[in-house]
Amino acid sequence: MQSQRYPQPHTQCEATPPPQVLRFLRQISDSAAGSNALDLGYAGSFLCPLLGIPRRDILQALTRILCAEPIPAILADQMRKQERGIFEAYTLSLHSPTGHSAEVQVCPRPVMLPDGSETVTATLSLAPADMERQRAVQAERDRLLGLLDRLPAFVSLIAPDYSLRYHNQTFRELFGSHPGQPCYRTLKGRNTPCPTCPPFDVFDTGSLSIYEWTNPANGQAFRIYSYPFTDEDNSPLVLKLGIDISQSKQVQEALVISEARYRSITDNLAVGIAVVDRNMRITAANPLFSQWFGIFIHDRHGPANLPQADELFAAMCPPDIAERTETAEGASPGQADPESLLRSVFIYGRARDMEFSCRLFRPDDPKEEEGIRTLRITACPTRDASNAVDSIILLLEDITERKRVTEQLNRARQLEAMGTLAAGIAHEINQPLSALRLYASGLELLVEQQHAISQDTLLERLGWILREAENIQEIIAHMRSLVMQQDAPPIGRASLNKAVERALGLVGAQLKAHGIQLDLQLAPDLPCALANIVQLEQVVINLVVNAMHALDTIDAARQTEKWIRIVTEQTESGSLRLRVADNGPGLQGLEKRIFDPFFTTKDAGSGMGLGLSIVHTFVEAWHGEITTLPTMQGIGATFIITLHAADTTAGDTDAHTDS
Ligand code: ADP
């Protein structure tokens, strides 16, 4: 309530407002008649929101509005009429300096006072035209308030005296409806303001504040945005918008836990893990990787400080060590060092791995070098939203020990194989050697006893000796082709069909003589295989002759039709397949032994047990595979050889095919 007395030195009016204005102010004042004090209690509460003026300033503001030069004509006119005893309602247009304007209807009324004197009072109401506008404003306001009520966030307005001037539906649901109650009681159940209150600071700073708050009553978490706001009467308020972030907080917490779990896994793995970005910077690494390479990842000072993977590998894997890498298993040409491997993964977007030798620090003492170790590095690409490779995950495994054990094992296997081979050679050569010795000592005895030998006998005995020597030579030749890998002819494009045709050119007649039907199923337009054509021909001969021998063992009395089926085809994966099957007695459980050198079930003299082991050696040298099928009813043995295609073009009759 304001009760003031003119003149007021701080108004823009002259010291005393014009009499018409003063009379009007008295008419709308609540002060007792005859009093010079002006109290715009009732009129003020009506005019303040309309003109956007705080209550305490309304008298000065209204006076200033009415004192504008000239004073409103209607006011001057009406005052004159009232002097003549004419009292009629009139509309006053008010324009406040805050930009608000209102059409106010003034209804003056003469009133008789108890002492018999007369005075005039005036009531204020909205002019009919303004009421329309006000109704529209109210409808808009209701619409906005309805919208705020539907927001899935709480909205409230706080006054400097902590009172809640407004709260939306969500606020009411969350904290109840307590009009006029201070915010600290409604929100926190306190009797005094909180010692620190970020939203309240907005009154001082006049700028947005954001903070997170968890309701201790139920653990619900909110992110609260506080903005400076002004009330209808221009007084300052704070608008609070609270968004429930409980769920995202829970997800965040779960993420932190799962991240910690995965981090503890990667931290404790005996594998070095690092992430490399497109600029070859190591953006993350687990402790083992960091210790091995003596690096420290700190991206707080910007990416420029992150270690470079290319520089790191170049430093830890200098050329003298890198030479070992070139020969290391898994390294393909153009990918002889880890840096090239990383570049090829960025270019082709496919995971790659290789072995390389590297100088490492000791994980337990980063200042001590552990020496040169062999690492298997696997580089897996990761992609961004546009499917481009944006980084690589590196897995590094120290395989030094495993390699050493494998090498020892291989050496032991080689020794074992050499032992088997030596025993086989001894066994095979022993027989012709004994015969040779026998013939030679026979000759010696003859010379001793008869002093002279007939030329025929001598020639006959020398013939025997030479035949046995040839046998020994033949065994050694077989052995050479089996063990002397460096003598192996080059691998190239070899036509399966051509190899089959050539082999049959040599043994086909024998098959006929042995009463064997030949079932040839050669696929036309077959691409060339990766092999050696001469050896491939030997392979076919070996398999066909073995089948022929097996069929020879079938009892003629059984009168079964004997057949050998040879099939060539291309598999769905593109590799080439040769199948040689017969309806002989089958492998009879000997599948695991038939590829061993010198394993034979044939009589001494008719088999050396080297055919299949040679076939096996050839196929392995071509990186192919030889398998057998289990014996089925009516079908004896089936041998399947699978080889890589030399290229994708159909090349069965290709001029470049080995010939
Ligand atoms: P060899 O023919 O000198 O015995 P191989 O290494 O060629 O030596 O064959 C080893 C053994 O494999 C043969 O002795 C035989 O027992 C078995 N074998 C090979 N092919 C067949 C087949 N088609 N059917 C039955 N057994 C076979």
Residues whose N, C-alpha, C, O or C-beta is under 5 A from the ligand:
A	BS01	ADP	N546 A547 A550 G584 G586 L587 I594 F599 T600 T601 K602 G607 M608 G609 L610 G611 L612 S613 A637
